[in-house]
Amino acid sequence: MPIRITLDDVLSRKGMKAKQLAELIGVSQTHLSLFRSGKVRGVRFSTLSKLCAALECEPGDLIQYDPDPADLMMPDEE
């Protein structure tokens, strides 16, 4: 998948544990763990905003895109 979650890198740089972050932004540790592993289909902007505020970062620090030519293919071209 061309979208990578880089939250663990940001947590490490900030010296923060995932449990602390979950409590700070008001989400369950399970929910945060699913996001960290990339096993979610989406993320609410409100959650993303809370993550950025708590970690003093930008959304691009948490989510990265690895270009994939297949992203521009039409379904019948695959």
HELIX and SHEET records of a PDB file:
HELIX    1   1 LEU A    7  LYS A   14  1                                   8    
HELIX    2   2 ALA A   18  ILE A   25  1                                   8    
HELIX    3   3 GLN A   29  SER A   37  1                                   9    
HELIX    4   4 PHE A   45  LEU A   55  1                                  11    
HELIX    5   5 PRO A   59  LEU A   62  1                                   4    
HELIX    6   6 PRO A   69  LEU A   72  5                                   4    
HELIX    7   7 PRO A   75  GLU A   77  5                                   3    
SHEET    1   A 2 ILE A   3  ILE A   5  0                                        
SHEET    2   A 2 ILE A  63  TYR A  65 -1                                        
END                                                                             
